[in-house]
């Protein structure tokens, strides 16, 4: 159950240059790579001797990076501070070729940093530096202004919600009205605490755990996923739902099936090295495919293939259109 290579190639060609807006919580993802050879004499913990470090775009910025890698043009909307992390984030955006025109400077909150310490190939510790809280009124007004300026020109809007403060009632009311007015699909990567804010979304992309928390129902077996998904669709007035299920693949609810039963898509991952940011890849690939005119099943299969490729990489990562086509070629050769 996958796109053939020629179909994927045609879809990726249509994606090239399409504008997709991304609204959400920006983060700087840091990685400290080291060697572990002994235990500390001060406490029963391993000593990591750092030998290499890197920083990459995280959160909503990683969604934008995935769009860029697939050949689309992301319009990123969010906040940061003019601190060291914010400067580094801006440098990474510039290096990646992603515009920062839609970003709002919020002096009241530091730029979010997630630092992961890797010993050999094992993540040993994650350090979060953040102050998640609602935005002040000025930042909200500036975000709304950015939305009004860019949404008429995009093929889809992605809401990348990490519950750090960007996604709130006033901003989401504006999203709902603007997308309705301009007939733009809006796709949400949700957080259960913000359930009510997603009312009327075109589609959500929760994982298994989020599906269970959002619905209040178990979501492990196929039958449970079908019941939990239908409950979410009906209660939130969604047009569709794409549930990611790790090694079990995905479950897609589409409007044409009248939400009677999900369409089950088996995983295409051959090797799973790191699932960090895989949800960002899924929502980016699905949304831009829909913006390119793909039907939802083709969009979900493209997203499934993209996720299968990205989880084989270390850390928060992206998959390019060239890599994705190579992935299809390898799958067809098996």
N, C-alpha and C positions, 0 to 999 in steps of 0.2 A: 504494500500500500504506500506507494511513493511516486513522485513525478519521475518521468523518464528524463534522460539527460537533455534531449532536444527541447522538451517542454520547459524544463528549468532554465535552459539557456535563453529561450525566448522571453520568459518572465523576467529574468535578471536584466535583459536588454531594455525592457520597458520600465524597469525600476530606475535606470540610470538617469540622474538629474532631477528626479521627482522631489518636491519639497514636502517634508513632514515635520510638524512642530512637536517638540518634546517639552512638557511642563513637569517640573519635579525638583526633588532634593538633589543638589549637586554634592559630590564628595571627591576627595582626593584619596585614592587607595595607594598606600605605601607598602612595600615588601622589603623586609630585611632577611637576606639569605645568609645562613651561617653553618658552621660545623659544630657538632656536639661530640665531645670525647670524654667528658668527665662531669661529675656531680659537684655542685658548689659546697665548700666546707662551711658556709654560713647558714645554709638551709637545704633541705632535701629536694633541690631543684636542679635541672640540667643547666650547664653553662653553654651558651651559644656564642661562638666567636664569629662575629659578622664579617663576611668576606665580600658581600655584594649587596647593593640596594637599588631599588627602582621605584618609580611612582607612575601610576596610570590613572586615567579618568575613571571615576566611580559613580555609582548611583545613576541619576538621570543623565549625567555626562557620558556614562558608558553606553546608555541607550543611543545617544546621539552618535557616539563613536561607531557603534554597530551599524547604524544607518549609513554613515559615511563610508564604512568598509564595503558595504553592499552596493555603493555607487549612487546613493541618494544624497540629497542636500538637507541636512537637519537644521532646524531653526530652534535653538535651545533657549528655554525661558526658565529662569530660576534666580537665586540670590547667592552672593558670596560677600566676604569682607575683604578689604584691602590689607590683608595680613600676609604672612609668608606663604601659607598654604593657598590663599586666594591667588597670589602672584604666580605660584607654581602651576595652579590649575589653569590660569589664563595662558601660560606658556605652552602647556600641553594641548590646549584647544587650538592655539595658533599653529603649533607643529602638526597637528592632525588635520588642519584645514577647516575647522569648525568655527563659524562666526560667534563672537561673544556679544553681538549687538543687542541680543534679547536679555542679557543678564542685568540684574539690579543689585547695586551695592547696598548692603544692609549692615550698617556699623554696629547694630545692637547684638549681632550673633556672629561668632567666629566661623570661618569656613570649616566644614566637617572634614575630619581626617580619620581614616581607619587604617591602622598599622598592623600588619600581620608579620609575625616572626616565624620563619621557616628554618627548621633544623634538618639538614640533608634535604629530603623532599616532604617532610611532615610539618604541617602547621602546628605550632606549639602554643601560640598565644596570639590573641587579637586585642589591640588597645584602641578604644574609641575616644576621640576628642570631639565633643559636640555639646551644644546647648539646645536641645529640641524644645521649641515653644512656638506659640502662635506669632505670626509676623505683626509688626506694628502697622498702624494705619497707612503711613506713607509708603512702606514697602508693598502693601497690598494694592494701593492705587497705582503704583508703578508697574506691578505685574499685570494688572488688568489692562493698563495702557499698552503693554507689550503684546498681550493676547489680541486686543482689538486691532493692532497694527499688522499682525502677521497672519492671523487665521484666514482672512479672505483669499490668501495666495497658496494655501497648502492643500494637499490631498487627504491628509488625516492628521489627527492630534493624538499623541500618546501622553497619558497621565502616569508618570512614574512616581508613585507614592511610597516613600520610606518612612512616613509619619514623623518627619523632623520639623515640620512647620509650614512648608510651602502650600500644601494642599489643605485648604480650610473652606468654610461655608461660603464666604463672599467670592473667593476665586472660583470655586466650583459652580456657583450660580451663574457666573459670567461665562464659564466654559459651556454650560448647558445651553444658555441662550444663544451664544455665538455659533455653536455647532449646529443648532437647530436652524438658525437664520441662514447660514451659509451651506447647509446640508453637508456637513463634514462628519465623517465617522470619527468617534472618539473611543479609544481603547485604553483600559485601565489595568495597570499592575497594582493590585489592591493591598491594603493593610486592614485587617479585620476591625480595628478600632475606628476606622473611618467609613464603615459600611454604608451609613445613610447618605454619604456624600456622592456615592456612585449611582444614585437613582437615575434611570434612563440612559445609562451608558450604552454605546453600541455593543461593546463586548468587554469582558474581563478575562484576565489570564492568571487566576490563582493557582498555586500549587496544591497538593493534596491536603497539607496541614491547614493552609489558609481556607480552603473550601470547607473543611470541617468546622473551623472557627466561625466563618462567615454564616454558615447555614445552621449551626448547632446540631448537625447530624454527622454520623460517621461517614468517612469517604475513602474506604480502603478497597473494597471489592467493586467490581463493575456495577453491580446492582446498587450498592451504596452510593457510588459516584453519580449514577443516573438520578437517584432520588434527591441527593443533596443539590445537584446541579439544577434540577427542575424547580426546586424550592427557591433557589437564588434568582433564577430567571423570572419567576412569577412575582416574587416579593419586591425585586428591585426594578422590574420593568425593563430588563435587558433584552437586546435583540439576539444576543448569542453569548456563548461562554466557551473558553478554551482552557481546560484543566490540565496542568502538567503533572505527571505522575511518576517521575524519575524513571526507574527501569521498566515500568509498565507503559511508558509512552505518554499519549495524550488522549483526552476525551473532548470532542468538539460537538457542541450543540449549535445547530444552525436554524435560522428562521424558516427555511423551506421544509424542514422536517417537523415543524410546529412543536419543537422541543419534546417530542414524544420519547426519543431515545438518543443518546449520544453516539457519534461516529468514533469508534475506537481506532487509534493510530499507534501501531507498535513503535518502540524506540528504534532509531537508526544508529545509536551510539555503539561503536565497536569496542571502545576503551574509555573508561571514565577516570580521569586524572584529578579534576577539580571542577566542582559545580558552581564556583563563585561566579556570579554574573550571568549564569545561563538563562535566567528569566528575562534579563535585559535583551539577550539575543533573540529569544522567542518573540517578545512583543515587538521588537524592531522589525524582524523579518516578516511577521504576520501583517503588521500594520502597513508597511510599505508595499507589500504584495497586494493588499486590498486597494491601496491608493492607486496601484498600477492597473486595476481592473480585474484582478484575479478573483475567481470565486473562492468562498471561504475554505473549501476543502483543499484546493491547490495552495492557498496561502498557509494553511496549517501544515501541509506536508513540507513546504519550503522551510517553515519555522522549525519543524521537527528535524529536518536535515541539518539546518544551521546549528541547532542545539547539539546534535550528535557530533558535529565537528568541533564545537568550541569547548565541550567538556573534556576533550582530549588534551587541552592546553593547560599550562600551569597558571593559576591566578585569574584575576579579572581580565578577560580577553575578548577579542572580536574575531569574526571570520569574514574574509574578503569574498567577493563574487568569484574570483579565480579559484580560491581554495574550495569554495562550495561546489563549483563545477568539477573540480578534481575529485572531490568526495563522491559526487554522483558517478563519475567515471569509474572509480574504484568499486563502488557498490554494484555497478552493472557488470564489472569484470569478474565478480565473484561467482 
